[in-house]
Amino acid sequence: MNFRAASLCFSLSLLIAPLAIAQEPVPPSPSQEAVAACVGRESGASCPLQHQGRSVTGSCRQLPGGTVACAPEPPRPGPPPEAVEACKGQQDGAACGIAGPRGEPFAGVCRSGPPGEPAACVPNGLPGAGGSGR
C-alpha cells in the first residue's frame, strides 16, 4: 500500500470511529399499555400489566427521556402460584393436580417448601414428588 492510500485509510478511520462509538443500542419503546398502566403513578409504584398473555404485577419505572412505564417484576424463585394454590389447606403428601405451560394436566403431590414457604404441588416424576410419572 502506498503512502497516499494509507493516509486516506487513516483519515477515514478518524471519521468513522466516533460514529461507531456513538451508536449505542437503543432500548425498545414501551408498549402503550405499559405506559397507560403508570399514568398518575410515580416510579416504583406497583402496576397491573398483561405480559406474555398473563396478568402480572409490575412496577412503574422511569425510562431515559422521562417516560414512566410498567415493567413486569422479575420472576421470583420458587413454585408458580398455581402450584401453591393447589396445595392450600392440604397436608404434605396429599395428591394434587396442576396445569402445565400448555394447559396439559399434571398429577402431583403436595410437598412442603423451605421454612416459611408454603407447600406446593410437585408434578409426579420430578425430584421431591415421590411419584413415577404423569
C-alpha positions, 0 to 999 in steps of 0.5 A, spaced: 500 500 500 502 506 498 503 512 502 497 516 499 492 510 500 494 509 507 493 516 509 486 516 506 485 509 510 487 513 516 483 519 515 477 515 514 478 511 520 478 518 524 471 519 521 468 513 522 470 511 529 466 516 533 460 514 529 461 507 531 462 509 538 456 513 538 451 508 536 449 505 542 443 500 542 437 503 543 432 500 548 425 498 545 419 503 546 414 501 551 408 498 549 402 503 550 399 499 555 405 499 559 405 506 559 397 507 560 398 502 566 403 508 570 399 514 568 398 518 575 403 513 578 410 515 580 416 510 579 416 504 583 409 504 584 406 497 583 402 496 576 397 491 573 400 489 566 398 483 561 405 480 559 406 474 555 398 473 555 398 473 563 396 478 568 402 480 572 404 485 577 409 490 575 412 496 577 412 503 574 419 505 572 422 511 569 425 510 562 431 515 559 427 521 556 422 521 562 417 516 560 414 512 566 412 505 564 410 498 567 415 493 567 413 486 569 417 484 576 422 479 575 420 472 576 421 470 583 424 463 585 420 458 587 413 454 585 408 458 580 402 460 584 398 455 581 402 450 584 401 453 591 394 454 590 393 447 589 396 445 595 392 450 600 389 447 606 392 440 604 397 436 608 404 434 605 403 428 601 396 429 599 395 428 591 394 434 587 393 436 580 396 442 576 396 445 569 402 445 565 405 451 560 400 448 555 394 447 559 396 439 559 394 436 566 399 434 571 398 429 577 402 431 583 403 431 590 403 436 595 410 437 598 412 442 603 417 448 601 423 451 605 421 454 612 416 459 611 414 457 604 408 454 603 407 447 600 406 446 593 404 441 588 410 437 585 408 434 578 409 426 579 416 424 576 420 430 578 425 430 584 421 431 591 414 428 588 415 421 590 411 419 584 413 415 577 410 419 572 404 423 569 
